[in-house]
Amino acid sequence: MDTLSQLIAGFAVALTPYNLMWCFVGVTVGTAIGVLPGLGPALTIALLLPLTYKVDATAAFILFAGIYYGAMYGGSTTSILLNTPGESATIVTAMEGNKMARRGRAGAALATAAIGSFVAGTIGTIGLTFLAEPVVNFALRFGPAEYFSLMIVAFVTVSAVLGTSAVRGITALAIGIFLGLIGIDLQTGQPRFTFGVTELLDGLNVIVVAVGLFAVGEALHLAAQKKRPDGGEVIEVKDSVWMSREDWSRSWKPWLRGSLIGFPIGAMPAGGAEVPTFLSYFVEKRLAKKPEEFGHGAIEGVAGPEAANNASAAGVLVPMLALGLPTSATAAIMLSAFQSYGINPGPLLLQQQSALVWGLIASLYIGNIMLLVLNLPLIALWVKMLRIPEPLLYGGILVFATIGTYGISQSWIDLLLLYLMGGMGFLMRRFDFPTAPVIIGMILGPLAEQEFRRAMTISEGNLMIFVQKPLSLALLLIAVLALVGPKVWGMVRRG
Amino acid sequence: MQTRRHVLQCGFGAGVAATLGLRPQHAEAQALSSLQIFVPAAPGGGWDQTGRSIEHALRTDAIVKDFKFEHAPGAGGAVGLPKFIGTKKGQGDALMVGGMVMVGALIANKSPVKMTDLTPVARLTGEFLVVVVPEASPHKTMQDLAAAFKAAPGKVSWAGGSAGGSDHILAGMMARAMGADPKAVSYVAYSGGGPAQAALLGNQVTAGISGWGEFSEQIKAGKLRALAISADKRQDGIDVPTLKEQGVDVELFNWRSVFGAPGIKPEQQKALVDVMERMVKGPAWQAELKKKDWTGIYLPGAEFGKFLGEEITRITGILKDLGLAT
């Protein structure tokens, strides 16, 4: 059977009323947990694992996939409205998305995020359907040396969020890298900077740090301002709630570029969802017609990263379904669910369980449509939330962030961390330091470090490994080009 | 979150103990009607699955009806253990899942609490490890790999789970058995079997070590070649020789077990051991073992306690050799 007829057979499985119901439940639950900071798709699916004793495999996986895709949609909503990222993959969305919301353009930001997610999710799913084999073979060529070089490329993206002062930006980046070092070192098993606190052994949760820096810091900053209008300021919703003609024309290219960046990186075993969102943001800022709008709410900065994050979600499923490789926490939990059914996921999964796998893939197409239908009408409702006067809104955000953080591990250490980061976020705003580089450093720093040390172990300490491997060399050249290319080009043009 | 988890479980019929473990202590003579299962790891991992399988088996065979789950993830159990000891002391219906990984984690993190503070209840399952090479590797047997390792230890890179974990411990034991310094092992730590598999499939490393279950499907599909298993003897249906057969005198099981709270009375310990004994002999547990591909290596109460003491000594020694403990 060729791919197309198998896909059609998959739709026959996914379109039964019973499985449609599970898909709907999944995307709804997924959207809800995406909105909550802290509770991610991996934990939610893990909590639902006992369900595998009750329902059949196809229904369970359709549910899990729905949760996974739904969480990617939901995560952007709070990022945009409240500057409170629900998932680490939507941290970038908060940067421009929340600025748009503050300018009264929340509707457009939410719409470009939802439609971009739909476009990218569909492109990613098409990629999963037809390109799984070549993509996974390409992704496996990435070893430690290649990943390290990819992280170098990603570090270049920091230049897009440095703000006015490079010194301040790089200071923020260094703080982030330091925060990322806390915890047990994977290569030696030794604790670093934990000061005997067992809760720090697994490192800091990037969501807690992001919510503290962005949301709590902002709330404190607002509270500290002298000017206190009676009843508080209300963000006016300007223009229409919907996307304007200009928004559409500025969004469609970032959607496509974001998908193209997100899907292959998501398919890489160590790719993840965060790196493609950084890269997409950088690319959009460089290509934008009005780069000066970045930092003040540029729609491209929402459209691109949102697309990248959803396409990477589809990418993560490629090694999982093609090779049985769990490359993310969510994929690992889904694979352990396969085992509950006595199915051993591996390279033969597609052949042995083709009805299940194709049913799952078909349900991803359906789930994407459901998510769009579910999310677009909600936009008008979400936007109304911004009519709440600012002091009350930010008070609510503090409550929301606190509950969400406590929900991650029921540990007061995380709450302490949230408010410490909030204090730091306040000081950074007060003294004009950008906060985004902290998060970028915290995510990329440990990744780059681990890959560097893995590469050094394999090469017995020979640094040449980074230039001897062609893919690694190519990535390093891209990094150099992205950093100095525009300046050189400018000098050449000026003659 | 605890409440939300309860709602989820109630909603899907997985159940929740209404008693919340506050049972009168004089009830120890009669059989246990409820258990609090404490998992010192995140939901979804091996320990959580062990806990869920215990729940499923006890429920199916009608041995225990009510369950309450609690998770305290982090650092191979080093975060959960002090919490279990602190909150459950003297409670006869508390059961903590743990295993070999915790032994190493506590040593490496210089934990102030010890596993020997707990009341041993039962060793339940074990998973032997497997040494693999990529399909395209020139090494066809364990002897080939051992020869390459002896000739130039640094040139042979080994992928596996986190440093100090069971995979790393086996690498150290093998190096010692092959007459090399365990510190010379070029060990490349990954956060789990999945990323380590990717490194092997992409020919990034020479060899890999992981639990049999993690690699078995890739082995069956011919993408990875199994050179040796760490079991004591050949396993049914698995055509892979043991390390011992091939001249590497090492045996290692990644075992999983359950413990009672510290400070419980001998009768309470006996009640827990009895529950496990009945479960292990029942059909539901045997079915779970088969489904999850676990080897049943049941060892009750005091015998398990003795085994635990020996394992702690053995693992401390190998971690010292690897330079991870002092």
Interface residues (C-beta under 8 A of the other chain):
Chain A: L39 A42 L43 I45 A46 L47 L48 L49 P50 L51 Y53 K54 A139 L140 R141 F142 G143 P144 I184 D185 L186 Q187 T188 G189 Q190 P191 T198 E199 L201 D202 P269 A270 P319 L323 G324 L325 P326 T327 A331 A332 I333 L335 S336 Q339 S340 G342 N344 P345 G346 P347 L348 L349 Y406 G407 I408 S409 Q410 R454 T457 I458 E460
Chain B: M1 Q2 R4 R5 L8 Q9 F12 G13 A14 A42 P43 G44 G45 D48 Q49 R52 E55 H56 P73 G74 A75 A78 V79 P82 G104 A108 N109 S111 G154 K155 S157 S162 A163 G164 G165 H168 S186 Y187 V188 A189 Y190 S191 G192 G194 P195 Q197 A198 A199 L201 G202 Q204 V205 G213 S216 E217 Q218 K220 A221 K223 K291 K292 D293 L324
